[in-house]
Amino acid sequence: MKAGVVLEDERGLEGDVSAHFGQCPYFLIADIDPAGKEVVAARVVPNTAMHGGGGCLAVDEILRHGVTHVIAGGMGMGAQQKFVQAGVAVYGYQGRVKDALTDLLNNGLGGLGTCREPGG
């Protein structure tokens, strides 16, 4: 399993999940052990597709890292549909990245609402 988390800044596991997928400046890419019990590696990568609205380009950017799960504070319907088509599970979370990953490993994350406007 490989999780992608949208970041507000470069603090990685200690940072906060970004409120909007398409506008996040960074992604955290977390490799999860085969048993799904712990994060074995994590790295911060820039979102080179960051823009002012619509997350579909950012979807392509994070998919390049082979993610199977994505955690974001919010995401537009177009981006969510693109993830569904790619077979990637999408979850919503507000708070610290390492807590989001802990909840993912414990099956404690829920779905994600749709952003209606950029930044919303």
Stockholm file with secondary structure:
# STOCKHOLM 1.0

chainA/1-120         MKAGVVLEDERGLEGDVSAHFGQCPYFLIADIDPAGKEVVAARVVPNTAMHGGGGCLAVDEILRHGVTHVIAGGMGMGAQQKFVQAGVAVYGYQGRVKDALTDLLNNGLGGLGTCREPGG
#=GR chainA/1-120 SS CEEEEEESSSCGGGSBBCSCGGGCSEEEEEEECTTSSCEEEEEEEECTTCCSSCCHHHHHHHHTTTCSEEEESCBCHHHHHHHHHHTCEEEECCSBHHHHHHHHHTTCCBCCCBCSSTTC
#=GC SS_cons         CEEEEEESSSCGGGSBBCSCGGGCSEEEEEEECTTSSCEEEEEEEECTTCCSSCCHHHHHHHHTTTCSEEEESCBCHHHHHHHHHHTCEEEECCSBHHHHHHHHHTTCCBCCCBCSSTTC
//
